[in-house]
Amino acid sequence: MAKCDNCGKTPMFGNARSFSMKATRRKFNPNIQRVRVFEKGEYVRKNLCAKCIKTLAKA
């Protein structure tokens, strides 16, 4: 499932708008990537969104 293990971000829903402005439902998926994170003295694999990866790199 497209869910961030750190912040819990999940897909959002909205409308796709054509040239005639007809609304059809669509899904916005978060940018989830599988990364190795150093946590509590060992490396752990986690599914994180790009924003969380960027934030963890700063710390």
N, CA, C and O atoms as a GROMACS GRO file, in nm:
protein
  236
    1MET      N    1   0.084  -0.118   0.000
    1MET     CA    2   0.000   0.000   0.000
    1MET      C    3   0.088   0.125   0.000
    1MET      O    4   0.196   0.125   0.060
    2ALA      N    5   0.043   0.230  -0.066
    2ALA     CA    6   0.119   0.354  -0.072
    2ALA      C    7   0.099   0.432   0.057
    2ALA      O    8   0.010   0.517   0.066
    3LYS      N    9   0.184   0.403   0.158
    3LYS     CA   10   0.175   0.472   0.286
    3LYS      C   11   0.315   0.491   0.342
    3LYS      O   12   0.396   0.398   0.342
    4CYS      N   13   0.342   0.611   0.390
    4CYS     CA   14   0.472   0.642   0.450
    4CYS      C   15   0.477   0.586   0.591
    4CYS      O   16   0.385   0.605   0.670
    5ASP      N   17   0.587   0.515   0.623
    5ASP     CA   18   0.604   0.457   0.757
    5ASP      C   19   0.634   0.563   0.862
    5ASP      O   20   0.614   0.539   0.981
    6ASN      N   21   0.681   0.679   0.821
    6ASN     CA   22   0.719   0.784   0.915
    6ASN      C   23   0.602   0.878   0.946
    6ASN      O   24   0.567   0.896   1.063
    7CYS      N   25   0.542   0.938   0.845
    7CYS     CA   26   0.438   1.038   0.868
    7CYS      C   27   0.297   0.987   0.842
    7CYS      O   28   0.199   1.053   0.877
    8GLY      N   29   0.285   0.868   0.780
    8GLY     CA   30   0.152   0.811   0.756
    8GLY      C   31   0.080   0.868   0.636
    8GLY      O   32  -0.041   0.852   0.621
    9LYS      N   33   0.154   0.937   0.548
    9LYS     CA   34   0.093   0.997   0.429
    9LYS      C   35   0.037   0.888   0.338
    9LYS      O   36   0.106   0.790   0.308
   10THR      N   37  -0.087   0.905   0.293
   10THR     CA   38  -0.156   0.809   0.206
   10THR      C   39  -0.208   0.881   0.082
   10THR      O   40  -0.203   1.003   0.076
   11PRO      N   41  -0.260   0.806  -0.017
   11PRO     CA   42  -0.314   0.872  -0.137
   11PRO      C   43  -0.428   0.968  -0.104
   11PRO      O   44  -0.507   0.946  -0.012
   12MET      N   45  -0.433   1.078  -0.182
   12MET     CA   46  -0.542   1.174  -0.170
   12MET      C   47  -0.624   1.167  -0.298
   12MET      O   48  -0.576   1.119  -0.401
   13PHE      N   49  -0.747   1.213  -0.292
   13PHE     CA   50  -0.836   1.207  -0.406
   13PHE      C   51  -0.880   1.346  -0.445
   13PHE      O   52  -0.896   1.434  -0.360
   14GLY      N   53  -0.901   1.365  -0.575
   14GLY     CA   54  -0.944   1.494  -0.626
   14GLY      C   55  -1.009   1.475  -0.762
   14GLY      O   56  -1.055   1.366  -0.796
   15ASN      N   57  -1.013   1.583  -0.840
   15ASN     CA   58  -1.076   1.578  -0.971
   15ASN      C   59  -0.974   1.603  -1.081
   15ASN      O   60  -0.887   1.690  -1.069
   16ALA      N   61  -0.987   1.526  -1.190
   16ALA     CA   62  -0.914   1.555  -1.313
   16ALA      C   63  -1.006   1.643  -1.396
   16ALA      O   64  -1.124   1.611  -1.413
   17ARG      N   65  -0.955   1.753  -1.446
   17ARG     CA   66  -1.038   1.846  -1.522
   17ARG      C   67  -0.997   1.847  -1.668
   17ARG      O   68  -0.881   1.872  -1.700
   18SER      N   69  -1.092   1.818  -1.757
   18SER     CA   70  -1.066   1.822  -1.901
   18SER      C   71  -1.081   1.966  -1.951
   18SER      O   72  -1.109   2.056  -1.873
   19PHE      N   73  -1.061   1.985  -2.080
   19PHE     CA   74  -1.071   2.119  -2.139
   19PHE      C   75  -1.212   2.176  -2.121
   19PHE      O   76  -1.228   2.298  -2.106
   20SER      N   77  -1.313   2.089  -2.121
   20SER     CA   78  -1.451   2.134  -2.102
   20SER      C   79  -1.487   2.149  -1.955
   20SER      O   80  -1.602   2.178  -1.921
   21MET      N   81  -1.388   2.130  -1.866
   21MET     CA   82  -1.404   2.140  -1.721
   21MET      C   83  -1.492   2.030  -1.662
   21MET      O   84  -1.545   2.046  -1.553
   22LYS      N   85  -1.507   1.918  -1.733
   22LYS     CA   86  -1.580   1.803  -1.680
   22LYS      C   87  -1.493   1.739  -1.573
   22LYS      O   88  -1.375   1.712  -1.596
   23ALA      N   89  -1.550   1.713  -1.456
   23ALA     CA   90  -1.475   1.658  -1.344
   23ALA      C   91  -1.488   1.507  -1.339
   23ALA      O   92  -1.599   1.453  -1.336
   24THR      N   93  -1.375   1.438  -1.338
   24THR     CA   94  -1.371   1.293  -1.315
   24THR      C   95  -1.275   1.267  -1.201
   24THR      O   96  -1.174   1.336  -1.188
   25ARG      N   97  -1.306   1.169  -1.118
   25ARG     CA   98  -1.226   1.142  -0.999
   25ARG      C   99  -1.089   1.084  -1.035
   25ARG      O  100  -1.077   1.004  -1.128
   26ARG      N  101  -0.987   1.126  -0.961
   26ARG     CA  102  -0.853   1.074  -0.980
   26ARG      C  103  -0.784   1.062  -0.844
   26ARG      O  104  -0.834   1.112  -0.744
   27LYS      N  105  -0.667   0.996  -0.843
   27LYS     CA  106  -0.594   0.971  -0.720
   27LYS      C  107  -0.455   1.033  -0.727
   27LYS      O  108  -0.387   1.021  -0.829
   28PHE      N  109  -0.414   1.100  -0.619
   28PHE     CA  110  -0.280   1.157  -0.608
   28PHE      C  111  -0.200   1.069  -0.512
   28PHE      O  112  -0.225   1.071  -0.391
   29ASN      N  113  -0.105   0.991  -0.564
   29ASN     CA  114  -0.024   0.903  -0.480
   29ASN      C  115   0.097   0.977  -0.425
   29ASN      O  116   0.157   1.058  -0.497
   30PRO      N  117   0.136   0.951  -0.300
   30PRO     CA  118   0.258   1.011  -0.247
   30PRO      C  119   0.380   0.944  -0.309
   30PRO      O  120   0.373   0.829  -0.354
   31ASN      N  121   0.491   1.016  -0.311
   31ASN     CA  122   0.616   0.964  -0.370
   31ASN      C  123   0.685   0.874  -0.267
   31ASN      O  124   0.775   0.918  -0.195
   32ILE      N  125   0.643   0.747  -0.262
   32ILE     CA  126   0.695   0.650  -0.164
   32ILE      C  127   0.815   0.577  -0.222
   32ILE      O  128   0.811   0.527  -0.334
   33GLN      N  129   0.923   0.572  -0.145
   33GLN     CA  130   1.045   0.501  -0.186
   33GLN      C  131   1.094   0.413  -0.073
   33GLN      O  132   1.081   0.448   0.044
   34ARG      N  133   1.150   0.297  -0.109
   34ARG     CA  134   1.202   0.202  -0.011
   34ARG      C  135   1.349   0.236   0.016
   34ARG      O  136   1.432   0.227  -0.074
   35VAL      N  137   1.381   0.275   0.141
   35VAL     CA  138   1.516   0.318   0.176
   35VAL      C  139   1.566   0.248   0.302
   35VAL      O  140   1.487   0.196   0.381
   36ARG      N  141   1.699   0.246   0.318
   36ARG     CA  142   1.761   0.194   0.440
   36ARG      C  143   1.787   0.312   0.532
   36ARG      O  144   1.848   0.411   0.493
   37VAL      N  145   1.739   0.300   0.657
   37VAL     CA  146   1.754   0.407   0.755
   37VAL      C  147   1.830   0.352   0.875
   37VAL      O  148   1.800   0.242   0.922
   38PHE      N  149   1.928   0.428   0.925
   38PHE     CA  150   2.004   0.389   1.043
   38PHE      C  151   1.922   0.427   1.165
   38PHE      O  152   1.905   0.546   1.194
   39GLU      N  153   1.872   0.327   1.239
   39GLU     CA  154   1.783   0.351   1.351
   39GLU      C  155   1.820   0.260   1.468
   39GLU      O  156   1.826   0.138   1.453
   40LYS      N  157   1.844   0.320   1.584
   40LYS     CA  158   1.878   0.245   1.706
   40LYS      C  159   1.997   0.151   1.686
   40LYS      O  160   1.995   0.036   1.732
   41GLY      N  161   2.102   0.200   1.619
   41GLY     CA  162   2.224   0.124   1.603
   41GLY      C  163   2.225   0.020   1.491
   41GLY      O  164   2.321  -0.055   1.479
   42GLU      N  165   2.120   0.015   1.410
   42GLU     CA  166   2.117  -0.080   1.299
   42GLU      C  167   2.040  -0.022   1.181
   42GLU      O  168   1.961   0.071   1.197
   43TYR      N  169   2.064  -0.080   1.064
   43TYR     CA  170   1.993  -0.036   0.943
   43TYR      C  171   1.860  -0.108   0.932
   43TYR      O  172   1.852  -0.229   0.951
   44VAL      N  173   1.756  -0.032   0.899
   44VAL     CA  174   1.621  -0.084   0.884
   44VAL      C  175   1.565  -0.039   0.750
   44VAL      O  176   1.586   0.076   0.711
   45ARG      N  177   1.494  -0.127   0.680
   45ARG     CA  178   1.429  -0.089   0.555
   45ARG      C  179   1.292  -0.030   0.586
   45ARG      O  180   1.212  -0.089   0.659
   46LYS      N  181   1.265   0.087   0.528
   46LYS     CA  182   1.137   0.154   0.549
   46LYS      C  183   1.085   0.210   0.418
   46LYS      O  184   1.161   0.241   0.327
   47ASN      N  185   0.952   0.222   0.411
   47ASN     CA  186   0.887   0.288   0.298
   47ASN      C  187   0.859   0.432   0.341
   47ASN      O  188   0.770   0.457   0.423
   48LEU      N  189   0.936   0.528   0.285
   48LEU     CA  190   0.923   0.668   0.322
   48LEU      C  191   0.887   0.754   0.203
   48LEU      O  192   0.924   0.724   0.090
   49CYS      N  193   0.813   0.862   0.229
   49CYS     CA  194   0.784   0.958   0.123
   49CYS      C  195   0.908   1.045   0.102
   49CYS      O  196   0.995   1.052   0.189
   50ALA      N  197   0.916   1.110  -0.013
   50ALA     CA  198   1.034   1.189  -0.048
   50ALA      C  199   1.058   1.302   0.052
   50ALA      O  200   1.172   1.337   0.079
   51LYS      N  201   0.952   1.360   0.106
   51LYS     CA  202   0.966   1.469   0.202
   51LYS      C  203   1.031   1.420   0.331
   51LYS      O  204   1.114   1.490   0.388
   52CYS      N  205   0.994   1.300   0.377
   52CYS     CA  206   1.054   1.245   0.500
   52CYS      C  207   1.201   1.208   0.477
   52CYS      O  208   1.283   1.226   0.566
   53ILE      N  209   1.234   1.157   0.359
   53ILE     CA  210   1.374   1.124   0.326
   53ILE      C  211   1.458   1.251   0.331
   53ILE      O  212   1.569   1.251   0.384
   54LYS      N  213   1.404   1.360   0.275
   54LYS     CA  214   1.474   1.488   0.273
   54LYS      C  215   1.493   1.541   0.414
   54LYS      O  216   1.600   1.593   0.446
   55THR      N  217   1.392   1.529   0.499
   55THR     CA  218   1.399   1.577   0.637
   55THR      C  219   1.499   1.496   0.718
   55THR      O  220   1.575   1.553   0.796
   56LEU      N  221   1.501   1.362   0.700
   56LEU     CA  222   1.594   1.277   0.773
   56LEU      C  223   1.739   1.303   0.731
   56LEU      O  224   1.831   1.288   0.812
   57ALA      N  225   1.759   1.340   0.604
   57ALA     CA  226   1.894   1.370   0.555
   57ALA      C  227   1.949   1.496   0.620
   57ALA      O  228   2.070   1.508   0.639
   58LYS      N  229   1.862   1.590   0.656
   58LYS     CA  230   1.905   1.714   0.722
   58LYS      C  231   1.955   1.688   0.863
   58LYS      O  232   2.051   1.750   0.908
   59ALA      N  233   1.888   1.596   0.933
   59ALA     CA  234   1.920   1.572   1.075
   59ALA      C  235   2.049   1.496   1.094
   59ALA      O  236   2.088   1.468   1.207
   0.00000   0.00000   0.00000
